[in-house]
């Protein structure tokens, strides 16, 4: 091979990777390859092939440098974006980190639960329309335990159903569920079912409605969650064990008939949309929730929700409710 042809070949080999490299990596890649190719050309014997010189230069680039300068088209998944944002948010002492979606929606229900207001119930006192809102936040108690991806987290969620236009009962809050929890959380994990384990947690969960006597509902659970990441699709698997109570203290002994021992939620985030579906199989009855959200502004998303089944709230746990609502949210489970 002549020196002219060898130089042309080497020039092509240098230009192609430079054209394909991302802009921020181009400078380092050009510098490393130019230095190697020029030195190899100067020292090459007449019979040296282009492939031999290319291989020689590739071996001289360290794996760290090659990795740093290699082009990549893979974008972070919505689950990875959320995890990274949460970790950054924890570094700001006055920032609030969302746990579940925070939203307020106007809803319509065909058949309000008759037993909501008092033990006898009076359907004529209840409006079919309500405002429903959820507040859900979390904060680290102990971050990066022992220098690893392990955290102790505290979380709080409340959901309220508000008869906002009902003057007959002074626009009362028909029901509010309070749910504090404390749990151990681990970030990351191996591949599973064709996806990646984004994390898992396990802890103690308390849920109650703050009512008294016949309208009181509460239970304590050991709860575990497993998060799976399939690019634009995220899956949350929850399982729980209800801590037993004495028969005389148990005001909702048939919870498992309607809540079962766990649920599954699938979230799909194509483009800027987020769709979720939650299915909770009880031992005898089921509950289904479907949601959709889309950004309106940088801080707000239009948010729609549909519920059909049992266990929407603690007071409604043994009543079938079908409800649809639309409003705004600050966040969703995953989003772009």
KEKE-3310 file (N, C-alpha, C; in steps of 0.2 Angstrom, whole numbers, plus 5000, padded with zeros to 4 digits):
npx = (5004:5003:5010:5002:4989:4987:4987:4975:4966:4967:4963:4950:4946:4947:4939:4925:4921:4922:4912:4901:4901:4895:4892:4898:4908:4917:4928:4938:4939:4944:4956:4963:4962:4968:4981:4986:4984:4993:5005:5006:5006:5018:5027:5024:5027:5030:5022:5012:4995:4979:4970:4977:4984:4972:4967:4978:4978:4965:4967:4976:4968:4961:4949:4941:4942:4937:4924:4919:4919:4912:4898:4881:4864:4854:4841:4837:4825:4808:4807:4820:4823:4814:4819:4832:4829:4822:4833:4841:4833:4832:4843:4840:4835:4823:4814:4800:4796:4787:4777:4766:4754:4749:4735:4719:4703:4687:4673:4661:4649:4638:4631:4631:4639:4628:4630:4639:4637:4631:4626:4613:4612:4608:4603:4598:4604:4616:4627:4629:4641:4657:4672:4688:4704:4721:4735:4752:4767:4785:4800:4818:4824:4836:4849:4857:4862:4876:4884:4878:4865:4854:4840:4831:4815:4802:4784:4769:4752:4736:4719:4705:4687:4676:4661:4658:4649:4637:4625:4617:4623:4632:4643:4652:4667:4666:4673:4690:4705:4719:4737:4751:4768:4782:4798:4810:4821:4828:4838:4839:4844:4844:4841:4825:4811:4813:4815:4822:4825:4820:4820:4816:4805:4801:4791:4782:4764:4751:4734:4720:4703:4700:4688:4674:4667:4654:4658:4671:4687:4701:4718:4733:4748:4761:4770:4776:4785:4789:4798:4798:4806:4803:4808:4798:4788:4783:4781:4773:4773:4764:4763:4755:4753:4741:4742:4736:4721:4713:4697:4687:4691:4692:4686:4683:4682:4682:4691:4700:4692:4689:4700:4711:4727:4737:4741:4743:4751:4752:4761:4762:4772:4771:4778:4773:4762:4755:4749:4740:4736:4728:4725:4717:4715:4703:4699:4686:4680:4684:4695:4697:4707:4709:4720:4725:4736:4743:4755:4750:4756:4773:4772:4760:4748:4735:4723:4715:4703:4697:4687:4682:4673:4677:4683:4688:4689:4692:4680:4671:4675:4668:4658:4652:4658:4657:4666:4670:4682:4690:4703:4717:4734:4750:4760:4764:4765:4775:4783:4787)
npy = (4994:5011:5026:5037:5032:5025:5036:5042:5032:5032:5044:5044:5035:5042:5053:5047:5042:5054:5061:5054:5055:5062:5079:5084:5075:5076:5083:5077:5064:5067:5072:5061:5051:5057:5060:5046:5041:5049:5046:5032:5032:5038:5029:5017:5002:4999:4988:4988:4986:4995:4990:4985:4996:5003:4994:4994:5008:5008:4999:5007:5017:5020:5009:5017:5030:5027:5023:5035:5043:5036:5036:5036:5032:5029:5034:5040:5031:5034:5030:5030:5044:5049:5043:5049:5063:5063:5059:5071:5080:5077:5083:5096:5106:5112:5107:5098:5081:5071:5057:5048:5052:5069:5077:5086:5083:5085:5075:5062:5051:5037:5030:5035:5029:5023:5022:5032:5044:5042:5029:5024:5030:5040:5043:5054:5064:5065:5072:5067:5073:5076:5084:5077:5075:5072:5071:5068:5064:5062:5058:5057:5048:5042:5042:5033:5021:5014:5018:5013:5010:5011:5016:5024:5028:5040:5042:5050:5050:5057:5055:5063:5065:5076:5084:5096:5105:5103:5110:5105:5097:5106:5107:5096:5086:5071:5059:5055:5048:5043:5040:5036:5030:5020:5015:5003:5006:5001:5005:5000:4985:4968:4961:4956:4947:4952:4965:4978:4978:4992:4995:4991:4990:4989:4989:4997:5001:5011:5014:5024:5032:5041:5042:5039:5026:5017:5021:5021:5016:5007:5000:4990:4987:4976:4980:4977:4983:4981:4987:4988:4991:4994:5002:5013:5009:5006:4995:4992:4981:4977:4970:4964:4961:4960:4966:4957:4960:4961:4953:4960:4973:4975:4983:4981:4967:4960:4964:4957:4951:4961:4969:4960:4954:4961:4972:4977:4989:4997:5008:5018:5028:5036:5048:5063:5059:5050:5035:5025:5009:5001:4986:4977:4963:4956:4943:4940:4951:4964:4978:4992:5004:5017:5029:5045:5057:5073:5085:5102:5114:5119:5115:5109:5096:5090:5079:5064:5052:5036:5025:5009:4997:4989:4995:5008:5018:5018:5019:5015:5002:4990:4993:4994:5005:5016:5028:5043:5056:5072:5084:5092:5089:5088:5079:5063:5045:5040:5050:5060)
npz = (5000:4995:5002:5001:4998:5010:5019:5015:5018:5032:5035:5032:5042:5053:5051:5051:5064:5071:5065:5069:5082:5098:5101:5113:5116:5106:5105:5114:5108:5095:5098:5104:5094:5083:5088:5090:5077:5069:5074:5072:5058:5055:5060:5053:5044:5026:5023:5032:5036:5035:5044:5054:5059:5064:5074:5082:5087:5093:5104:5111:5117:5132:5142:5150:5144:5131:5133:5138:5127:5118:5106:5110:5109:5118:5128:5145:5155:5159:5173:5177:5176:5185:5197:5198:5199:5211:5220:5218:5223:5236:5241:5244:5257:5259:5250:5243:5241:5230:5232:5229:5216:5216:5217:5212:5208:5200:5202:5197:5203:5201:5211:5226:5242:5254:5268:5272:5279:5291:5302:5298:5285:5271:5256:5250:5255:5249:5237:5219:5214:5218:5225:5224:5231:5233:5243:5244:5250:5253:5262:5266:5279:5283:5273:5260:5268:5276:5265:5253:5241:5250:5259:5273:5273:5275:5273:5268:5265:5260:5256:5251:5250:5245:5248:5240:5234:5241:5250:5259:5269:5273:5265:5267:5271:5265:5267:5273:5270:5279:5278:5284:5283:5286:5279:5273:5259:5244:5230:5213:5205:5198:5181:5177:5171:5158:5160:5171:5188:5197:5210:5227:5242:5259:5273:5287:5287:5290:5290:5291:5294:5303:5309:5321:5332:5323:5311:5310:5303:5301:5298:5300:5292:5286:5272:5256:5241:5224:5211:5193:5178:5162:5150:5143:5151:5167:5181:5196:5209:5223:5239:5254:5272:5284:5300:5314:5324:5340:5341:5347:5344:5331:5318:5305:5299:5287:5278:5268:5259:5250:5248:5247:5246:5240:5225:5208:5198:5183:5173:5159:5148:5135:5124:5130:5138:5151:5156:5167:5175:5188:5196:5208:5216:5227:5239:5236:5229:5217:5213:5202:5194:5183:5175:5167:5162:5156:5152:5156:5159:5165:5178:5180:5177:5166:5173:5173:5180:5183:5192:5197:5206:5222:5238:5236:5245:5263:5270:5260:5258:5257:5248:5231:5220:5206:5198:5190:5185:5183:5182:5189:5191:5200:5198:5192:5192:5184:5171:5157)
capx = (5000:5007:5009:4996:4983:4987:4985:4968:4962:4968:4959:4943:4944:4947:4933:4919:4919:4921:4905:4896:4902:4891:4896:4902:4913:4920:4935:4942:4939:4948:4963:4965:4963:4973:4988:4987:4985:4999:5011:5006:5008:5025:5031:5022:5031:5027:5017:5007:4988:4975:4966:4982:4984:4966:4967:4983:4975:4960:4970:4979:4963:4959:4942:4937:4941:4933:4917:4917:4919:4908:4892:4875:4857:4849:4839:4835:4818:4805:4808:4827:4822:4811:4824:4837:4826:4821:4839:4843:4828:4833:4849:4838:4832:4816:4810:4795:4797:4781:4777:4761:4752:4746:4730:4713:4698:4680:4671:4654:4648:4631:4628:4635:4638:4622:4632:4644:4636:4629:4625:4608:4613:4602:4606:4596:4609:4623:4627:4633:4647:4662:4679:4693:4710:4726:4742:4756:4774:4790:4807:4822:4826:4843:4850:4863:4864:4882:4887:4875:4859:4849:4837:4825:4810:4795:4780:4762:4747:4729:4714:4699:4681:4673:4654:4660:4643:4632:4624:4612:4627:4637:4649:4656:4671:4662:4678:4697:4709:4726:4741:4758:4772:4790:4800:4817:4821:4834:4838:4843:4843:4846:4836:4819:4805:4814:4816:4826:4822:4822:4821:4811:4805:4797:4790:4775:4760:4745:4729:4714:4699:4699:4681:4673:4662:4652:4661:4679:4690:4708:4721:4740:4750:4768:4769:4782:4784:4794:4797:4801:4807:4803:4809:4792:4783:4785:4777:4773:4769:4763:4760:4754:4751:4738:4743:4730:4718:4708:4690:4682:4694:4692:4680:4683:4685:4682:4695:4703:4687:4689:4707:4715:4734:4741:4739:4748:4750:4756:4762:4765:4773:4773:4779:4772:4757:4756:4743:4741:4731:4729:4721:4718:4710:4702:4698:4679:4678:4690:4695:4701:4708:4713:4721:4728:4738:4747:4757:4747:4762:4779:4771:4753:4746:4728:4723:4708:4704:4691:4687:4676:4674:4677:4689:4690:4691:4691:4673:4668:4678:4663:4653:4654:4658:4659:4667:4674:4684:4695:4706:4724:4739:4757:4765:4761:4770:4781:4782:4792)
capy = (5000:5017:5031:5042:5028:5024:5042:5043:5028:5034:5050:5042:5031:5047:5057:5044:5042:5061:5064:5051:5056:5067:5085:5085:5070:5076:5086:5072:5059:5069:5073:5054:5047:5061:5058:5039:5039:5052:5042:5026:5033:5040:5023:5011:4999:4999:4982:4988:4987:5000:4987:4984:5003:5005:4990:4997:5014:5006:4996:5012:5021:5016:5008:5023:5035:5024:5023:5042:5046:5032:5039:5032:5034:5027:5039:5037:5029:5039:5028:5032:5051:5050:5042:5054:5069:5062:5060:5078:5084:5076:5088:5103:5105:5115:5104:5092:5076:5068:5050:5046:5058:5074:5080:5088:5082:5085:5068:5060:5044:5036:5027:5036:5024:5025:5022:5036:5050:5040:5022:5022:5032:5044:5044:5060:5070:5065:5073:5063:5076:5078:5085:5072:5077:5068:5074:5062:5066:5057:5061:5052:5048:5040:5041:5029:5018:5011:5019:5009:5012:5009:5022:5023:5033:5041:5044:5052:5051:5057:5056:5066:5065:5082:5086:5103:5109:5101:5114:5102:5095:5111:5105:5092:5081:5064:5054:5056:5042:5045:5034:5037:5024:5020:5009:5002:5006:4999:5007:4996:4978:4964:4961:4952:4947:4956:4972:4979:4980:4999:4996:4988:4993:4985:4993:4997:5005:5012:5018:5025:5037:5046:5042:5035:5021:5013:5024:5020:5011:5007:4994:4991:4982:4975:4981:4977:4985:4979:4992:4985:4996:4992:5008:5018:5005:5004:4991:4992:4976:4978:4964:4966:4957:4964:4964:4955:4964:4957:4953:4966:4979:4974:4986:4979:4961:4957:4968:4953:4950:4967:4972:4955:4954:4965:4974:4978:4995:4997:5015:5019:5035:5038:5055:5067:5056:5045:5031:5020:5005:4997:4981:4975:4957:4954:4936:4939:4956:4967:4985:4994:5011:5019:5036:5048:5064:5076:5092:5109:5119:5115:5113:5106:5091:5088:5073:5060:5046:5031:5019:5004:4991:4989:4997:5015:5022:5014:5018:5012:4996:4985:4995:4995:5012:5018:5035:5046:5063:5076:5090:5094:5085:5091:5074:5056:5040:5042:5055:5064)
capz = (5000:4995:5008:4999:5000:5018:5023:5014:5022:5039:5036:5032:5048:5058:5050:5052:5071:5073:5062:5072:5090:5101:5101:5119:5116:5100:5106:5117:5103:5090:5101:5106:5088:5079:5090:5088:5070:5066:5077:5069:5051:5055:5062:5050:5039:5020:5022:5037:5034:5038:5049:5059:5062:5067:5080:5087:5090:5098:5110:5115:5121:5138:5142:5153:5139:5125:5136:5139:5121:5113:5105:5113:5107:5123:5132:5151:5155:5164:5180:5179:5177:5192:5203:5198:5201:5218:5223:5218:5227:5243:5243:5245:5263:5259:5244:5245:5236:5229:5233:5224:5212:5220:5212:5213:5202:5200:5201:5197:5205:5200:5217:5233:5247:5258:5275:5273:5283:5297:5302:5294:5278:5268:5250:5248:5258:5246:5229:5215:5212:5223:5224:5227:5231:5236:5245:5245:5250:5256:5264:5268:5286:5283:5266:5258:5273:5275:5259:5248:5239:5254:5262:5277:5271:5279:5268:5271:5259:5262:5250:5253:5246:5248:5245:5240:5232:5245:5256:5264:5274:5275:5261:5272:5269:5267:5269:5272:5272:5281:5277:5285:5283:5287:5276:5270:5252:5240:5223:5208:5205:5192:5176:5178:5166:5152:5162:5176:5195:5198:5217:5231:5248:5264:5279:5291:5284:5294:5286:5295:5292:5309:5312:5328:5332:5318:5304:5311:5299:5301:5299:5300:5287:5283:5265:5252:5234:5219:5205:5187:5173:5155:5146:5144:5155:5174:5185:5203:5213:5230:5243:5261:5277:5289:5307:5317:5329:5343:5338:5349:5342:5324:5315:5298:5299:5281:5273:5263:5254:5246:5247:5246:5249:5236:5219:5203:5194:5177:5171:5152:5147:5128:5123:5137:5141:5156:5157:5173:5177:5194:5198:5215:5217:5233:5239:5233:5225:5214:5212:5196:5193:5176:5175:5161:5163:5151:5155:5153:5160:5168:5185:5181:5171:5166:5176:5173:5184:5183:5197:5196:5210:5229:5241:5234:5252:5269:5272:5255:5256:5255:5243:5224:5218:5200:5198:5185:5187:5179:5186:5188:5196:5200:5196:5191:5194:5180:5166:5153)
cpx = (5004:5005:5003:4989:4982:4985:4978:4964:4962:4963:4952:4941:4944:4941:4926:4917:4918:4914:4900:4896:4897:4896:4901:4908:4918:4928:4940:4944:4944:4955:4966:4967:4968:4980:4990:4989:4991:5005:5012:5008:5015:5029:5029:5027:5027:5021:5012:5000:4985:4972:4971:4983:4978:4966:4972:4981:4970:4962:4973:4974:4961:4951:4938:4936:4937:4926:4915:4916:4914:4901:4886:4869:4852:4848:4837:4827:4815:4806:4815:4827:4819:4816:4829:4835:4825:4828:4842:4839:4830:4839:4846:4833:4824:4811:4806:4795:4790:4782:4772:4758:4748:4741:4723:4708:4691:4677:4663:4653:4640:4628:4632:4634:4633:4625:4637:4643:4635:4627:4619:4608:4607:4605:4604:4600:4615:4622:4631:4640:4651:4668:4683:4700:4715:4732:4746:4764:4779:4796:4811:4824:4833:4844:4857:4866:4871:4885:4884:4869:4853:4847:4832:4821:4804:4791:4773:4758:4740:4725:4708:4693:4677:4666:4654:4654:4637:4630:4620:4617:4633:4644:4654:4661:4668:4667:4685:4701:4717:4731:4748:4761:4779:4793:4807:4817:4828:4833:4842:4841:4844:4840:4831:4813:4807:4815:4821:4823:4825:4823:4815:4811:4801:4797:4783:4771:4753:4740:4722:4710:4698:4692:4680:4667:4660:4656:4669:4681:4698:4711:4729:4743:4758:4767:4776:4780:4790:4793:4801:4801:4808:4803:4803:4787:4786:4779:4778:4769:4769:4760:4760:4752:4748:4740:4737:4728:4714:4701:4686:4685:4694:4686:4679:4686:4686:4686:4698:4698:4687:4696:4712:4722:4739:4738:4745:4746:4755:4756:4765:4766:4775:4773:4778:4766:4759:4749:4745:4735:4732:4723:4722:4713:4709:4700:4691:4678:4685:4689:4699:4701:4712:4714:4725:4730:4743:4748:4753:4752:4768:4777:4764:4752:4738:4728:4716:4709:4697:4692:4681:4678:4674:4683:4692:4693:4689:4683:4669:4671:4674:4657:4656:4653:4661:4660:4671:4676:4689:4697:4713:4728:4746:4762:4761:4767:4776:4779:4788:4791)
cpy = (5006:5022:5035:5038:5027:5030:5043:5039:5030:5040:5049:5039:5036:5051:5054:5044:5049:5063:5061:5053:5062:5073:5086:5081:5071:5078:5081:5066:5061:5069:5066:5051:5051:5059:5051:5038:5042:5048:5036:5026:5034:5033:5017:5009:4999:4994:4983:4990:4992:4996:4986:4991:5004:5001:4993:5003:5013:5003:5001:5017:5017:5015:5014:5028:5033:5025:5030:5045:5042:5035:5034:5036:5033:5032:5036:5036:5034:5037:5030:5040:5052:5049:5047:5061:5069:5063:5067:5082:5083:5081:5095:5103:5107:5112:5099:5087:5072:5060:5047:5052:5063:5078:5082:5087:5083:5078:5067:5053:5043:5034:5029:5031:5027:5026:5027:5041:5047:5032:5020:5024:5035:5046:5051:5066:5070:5067:5068:5066:5077:5081:5080:5075:5072:5072:5068:5064:5061:5061:5056:5053:5046:5038:5037:5025:5014:5012:5016:5013:5011:5015:5020:5029:5034:5044:5046:5053:5052:5058:5058:5066:5071:5084:5094:5108:5107:5105:5111:5099:5099:5109:5101:5088:5074:5059:5056:5050:5045:5039:5036:5030:5025:5014:5009:5002:5005:5001:5002:4989:4974:4964:4955:4953:4951:4963:4973:4981:4987:5000:4992:4991:4988:4989:4992:5002:5005:5016:5018:5031:5042:5047:5038:5030:5017:5015:5023:5015:5012:5000:4995:4985:4982:4975:4981:4979:4983:4984:4989:4990:4993:4997:5012:5015:5004:5000:4991:4986:4977:4971:4966:4961:4961:4961:4963:4959:4959:4958:4959:4973:4980:4977:4985:4972:4957:4960:4963:4952:4955:4970:4966:4956:4958:4968:4975:4984:4995:5005:5015:5026:5036:5045:5059:5064:5051:5041:5026:5016:5001:4992:4978:4969:4956:4946:4935:4945:4960:4975:4987:5002:5013:5027:5038:5055:5066:5083:5098:5114:5115:5112:5109:5101:5091:5081:5070:5054:5042:5026:5015:4998:4993:4992:5004:5019:5017:5013:5015:5005:4990:4987:4996:5002:5013:5026:5037:5054:5065:5082:5091:5090:5089:5086:5068:5051:5040:5047:5058:5071)
cpz = (5000:5001:5007:5001:5007:5021:5021:5018:5030:5040:5036:5039:5054:5058:5052:5059:5073:5071:5066:5080:5092:5102:5107:5120:5111:5101:5109:5112:5097:5092:5102:5099:5084:5081:5089:5081:5067:5068:5073:5062:5051:5056:5058:5045:5032:5020:5027:5034:5038:5044:5055:5063:5067:5074:5085:5091:5095:5104:5115:5119:5127:5138:5145:5147:5133:5127:5136:5132:5116:5113:5108:5111:5112:5127:5139:5151:5160:5172:5182:5180:5184:5198:5203:5201:5209:5222:5223:5223:5234:5246:5245:5251:5263:5253:5247:5239:5236:5230:5228:5221:5217:5215:5215:5207:5204:5198:5200:5199:5205:5207:5223:5238:5253:5266:5276:5278:5290:5297:5298:5287:5276:5262:5247:5250:5254:5239:5226:5213:5218:5221:5227:5226:5235:5237:5247:5244:5254:5258:5267:5276:5287:5276:5265:5264:5272:5268:5253:5246:5243:5258:5267:5275:5275:5273:5271:5265:5263:5256:5253:5248:5249:5244:5244:5238:5236:5251:5261:5270:5275:5271:5264:5268:5271:5269:5268:5274:5274:5281:5278:5285:5283:5284:5274:5263:5249:5233:5219:5210:5199:5187:5179:5173:5160:5154:5167:5183:5196:5206:5220:5238:5253:5270:5282:5288:5288:5290:5290:5292:5297:5311:5318:5327:5326:5311:5305:5306:5299:5301:5298:5296:5287:5276:5262:5245:5230:5213:5199:5182:5166:5150:5147:5148:5162:5177:5192:5206:5220:5233:5250:5266:5283:5296:5311:5323:5333:5340:5340:5347:5334:5321:5308:5297:5292:5276:5267:5258:5248:5244:5245:5249:5245:5229:5214:5199:5188:5174:5164:5151:5140:5127:5130:5140:5146:5157:5163:5173:5183:5195:5204:5216:5224:5233:5236:5228:5223:5214:5206:5195:5187:5177:5168:5163:5157:5153:5151:5154:5163:5174:5185:5175:5172:5168:5176:5176:5183:5188:5196:5201:5218:5232:5239:5240:5257:5270:5267:5253:5254:5251:5236:5222:5210:5199:5192:5186:5183:5182:5184:5193:5195:5198:5194:5193:5190:5174:5163:5153)
residu = (UNK:UNK:UNK:UNK:UNK:UNK:UNK:UNK:UNK:UNK:UNK:UNK:UNK:UNK:UNK:UNK:UNK:UNK:UNK:UNK:UNK:UNK:UNK:UNK:UNK:UNK:UNK:UNK:UNK:UNK:UNK:UNK:UNK:UNK:UNK:UNK:UNK:UNK:UNK:UNK:UNK:UNK:UNK:UNK:UNK:UNK:UNK:UNK:UNK:UNK:UNK:UNK:UNK:UNK:UNK:UNK:UNK:UNK:UNK:UNK:UNK:UNK:UNK:UNK:UNK:UNK:UNK:UNK:UNK:UNK:UNK:UNK:UNK:UNK:UNK:UNK:UNK:UNK:UNK:UNK:UNK:UNK:UNK:UNK:UNK:UNK:UNK:UNK:UNK:UNK:UNK:UNK:UNK:UNK:UNK:UNK:UNK:UNK:UNK:UNK:UNK:UNK:UNK:UNK:UNK:UNK:UNK:UNK:UNK:UNK:UNK:UNK:UNK:UNK:UNK:UNK:UNK:UNK:UNK:UNK:UNK:UNK:UNK:UNK:UNK:UNK:UNK:UNK:UNK:UNK:UNK:UNK:UNK:UNK:UNK:UNK:UNK:UNK:UNK:UNK:UNK:UNK:UNK:UNK:UNK:UNK:UNK:UNK:UNK:UNK:UNK:UNK:UNK:UNK:UNK:UNK:UNK:UNK:UNK:UNK:UNK:UNK:UNK:UNK:UNK:UNK:UNK:UNK:UNK:UNK:UNK:UNK:UNK:UNK:UNK:UNK:UNK:UNK:UNK:UNK:UNK:UNK:UNK:UNK:UNK:UNK:UNK:UNK:UNK:UNK:UNK:UNK:UNK:UNK:UNK:UNK:UNK:UNK:UNK:UNK:UNK:UNK:UNK:UNK:UNK:UNK:UNK:UNK:UNK:UNK:UNK:UNK:UNK:UNK:UNK:UNK:UNK:UNK:UNK:UNK:UNK:UNK:UNK:UNK:UNK:UNK:UNK:UNK:UNK:UNK:UNK:UNK:UNK:UNK:UNK:UNK:UNK:UNK:UNK:UNK:UNK:UNK:UNK:UNK:UNK:UNK:UNK:UNK:UNK:UNK:UNK:UNK:UNK:UNK:UNK:UNK:UNK:UNK:UNK:UNK:UNK:UNK:UNK:UNK:UNK:UNK:UNK:UNK:UNK:UNK:UNK:UNK:UNK:UNK:UNK:UNK:UNK:UNK:UNK:UNK:UNK:UNK:UNK:UNK:UNK:UNK:UNK:UNK:UNK:UNK:UNK:UNK:UNK:UNK:UNK:UNK:UNK:UNK:UNK:UNK:UNK:UNK:UNK:UNK:UNK:UNK:UNK:UNK:UNK:UNK:UNK:UNK:UNK:UNK:UNK:UNK:UNK:UNK:UNK:UNK:UNK:UNK:UNK:UNK:UNK:UNK:UNK:UNK:UNK:UNK:UNK:UNK:UNK:UNK:UNK:UNK)
# end
